[in-house]
Amino acid sequence: MVPRPASSNAYEFVTVAALRAKQLLAGCTPRLDGDHSVATMAQMEVAAGRVARADGAEPLPQRQSLWQL
């Protein structure tokens, strides 16, 4: 377990770490060195401040659903 920074709440930390873990599973390069699981690496990156937070000023591109008919 990686301790979360005092500046973020638990929900934000878990949500951002889960999104980063999904990116790592998809093949993104880790931003820290080490031989850790994807979940631990994502938590470590978020705790170290290596994951930038999007402020929502720019609209995100829409993705197509895999279940469209």
N, C-alpha and C positions, 0 to 999 in steps of 0.2 A: 504494500500500500504506500502510495506517495502522498505526503501531507500537502494539502492545498494551501496556496498563499492566503494570507489573512485579508488581502484586498479583494478577493472574490468570494462570492457566496457558494455554497455547496452545489446548488443546482447548476449554476453557470459553469463551474469547474467540471462537473460530470458531463454536461452537455457538450462542451467544447472538446473535452478529451475523447468522447465517443465519436464525434465528427472527425477528429484527427485520426483516431484509430481506423476509421473507415477509409480515410485517405491512404494511410499506411498499408492497409490490406490491399488497396487497389494498385499499389506499386510506387507510391511517392517515396522519395528519399528521406530517411530520418534526419532530423536536424541536430541530434545529439549522438555521440558515440556510445557504444555499449551493446552487449548481447542480452537484450531483454525481450519479453513478449511484446506484442503489438500494443496491448492495453497499457502495460507499464510504461512503455516508451512514450505513448501518447500523453499519459499523465505527467511524466517527467518533463516533456516538452512544454506542456501548458504551465506547469509549476515554475519552470525556468524562464517563462516569458518568451519562448521561441515561436509561439503561435500568435499571429496578429489577429485582433478582433475586428471584424467588419462593423462599421458604424451604421450601415444601412442607407447611406446617402446615395449610393449608386444602386439602381435596380439590378437585381440578379437576373441572369438569363433564364428564361423558362425552359424547363426540361419536359420532354414528352414522356408520358406515362408508358410503361411497358405493357399496360393492359388496355390500351385503346382498341376499340373495335373498328 
